[in-house]
Amino acid sequence: MTHSQDEQQTAFPVTRKRGGVLRGALSWFDNEASWKTDRNRGGRVHWTRVAPFVFLHGGCLLAFWTGWSPVAVAVAAFLLVTRIFFLTGFYHRYFSHKSFETSRAAQFVFALLTNTAVQRGPLWWAATHRHHHVASDTPDDPHSPTQFGLFWSHIGWLFDPANHRTRWNLIPDLLRFPELRILNRFDTAVVGLLFGALFALGAVLQAFAPGLGTTGWQMVAWGFFISTVMLFHITNSINSASHVFGRQRFPTGDTSRNSAIFALLTMGEGWHNNHHYYQAAARQGFYWWQIDITFYILKILQGLGIIWNLNKVPQHVLELGRQNLGRKHRVMPRKADRDPSVA
């Protein structure tokens, strides 16, 4: 399939004909619904893509009605931390960059678990991220703060219909798994199951352990809405703030930065300049003092035999980083010896 053929199958010219809103709403439940999209970027907003974010953020207000309980807050914290790991370890380092190997069964299980993060399906996520690396900080980058501003790179790009489609041509290695294609197409089904499971858990605790002070809607408010919104803003800070704040250790030719603060918040993703220089590594904190919690958990999974063959950082990359230690740069020029790895 040629690139132009792929574009024809995955993108459509924008239209304002009657029925466009209905098709847009249908795409909330079926990502391959044939609603019309636009390939232009830089400020276009499709309001049917805004609605889910209004729903998620507005849902946090439920907490003022339901109150809180230690159990509900604990569940919210647990879901926040585990889903950060699923996103960083599997949607990012595995599906996007193939930085380690695992079985087909484990691949699907972790894709399913990561789907609860409400950040679309694994194929869309991987394709969009690979496209970001190919076009980093250029007009074709879906979420570059240097091109469209900080707000657009953080959340606005998700409202652009051009970014809703899955770029199939960038993920040929993943298309041979029909189970992933189904999960990618109906990603909101898993989200709905999480919502229902949290409500059921709260209702059961209310009925059989009323002393805990929780209810179904309280569990939804904290475990689903608040936890998911926090997760969204923490992980998307890498798209936005990590291209604005921090230091550059490696010559990547873009504005990717390293930040210890964002690395702690995102369990290792804040070493973003490291990652943009050598994308194939399973660890993003290249040195022992660069805390990378996701990598530590991946090492545990490797010890358990669930994953294997974690890609290492080459010695020459580590040496280059040591030479650049302490330097401050805005945008370092791209060098010919930059490691290509998986884009």
Phi, psi and omega in degrees: 000129179283166179298318182295323177295320178298318179298322182293329182276338187244358178216150183224151178294147182292150177214155177243020179293158180302138181102348181297321179294320179296318178295322178296318178295322179298327181292346174296331185252336180223105185290349178256013175299141189275051173277153192274138181236175184232139180273355180281147178234179173102027174136349180290136182236131174254116191291340175288343174273339178285324187307315179299326180287325174296319179299313181295313182290320178294328180297336178298334180293345176304329183299333178291335178270319185276339188074195181223164174214156178303324181294314181297318180293321179295319177297318178299316180295318179299313180293327177296309184293313182295322181286330172300315179297315180302318179295310185287321183282323188247304177302320184272293190285331179268296185293321183281323189236357178049049184276358172202177181240157176204176179282164179295322179295313180295323177303315181290318180300315181288330174296319179296314180296319181291332179300336178291350181286352180061042176234041176071186185275168185294325182288317177298315184298312182295317181295317180296320181290320177297322177297322177301317181292321179297323187243027188306124177061027171249170178301342180269357177289126181299327186219066177258121177294336179285339181266317189234359179101163186294317182296317180298318182290337182274316185217328187299326183298335180287343179272349181281122181300337178297334183263004180277328183290155174268126181277087187300328184294344182266354184230047181299332180290340183258346186288345182279002180252100183299329180295326177287325179293321178294315179298320179293323182288319184245050186296333181287346178297318179293322177299317178298322178295320177298314178304311181295321180295321179293318178297316180296319179299313179297320180294320178295316178296323178296323183282320188253346177219063184299338180295342179285342174072027179245162179222173179299312182289330176294319179294323177293317182301313184272311185288328181259295189292302185296315180298318182290320179294318175299316178301315181300311185288328177294309184289325180284350174296337177291321178295326187256288188295328181284001170251011181231316186249139178121193183239156176253123177262332185240150179279091184260347182076011176223191185258018179300139185232158170261136178214120179296325180296311180292331177295321178291318181295325187252013177062035173120346184288345183290348175276061194285325177293319174308310184296320180292335178281314179228095190281339188280349184288142177287338178251143178253339169274097190291337185241159188300331182276354177267099186296128181222085186297323178302317180295322180297320179291322177299323177296322177296315178297326176294318178297330179276356179081012181279324175230166181202173178054054176290126180293134180264162175277124180300149183298323182292332176290317178298320180295318178298319179297322178293324178296328182269003183302129176089350179284148175246130181224153170269294175225112180275141182293148178290137179251158185291336184270012179298133181287126183288314183046208182265122182272000000 
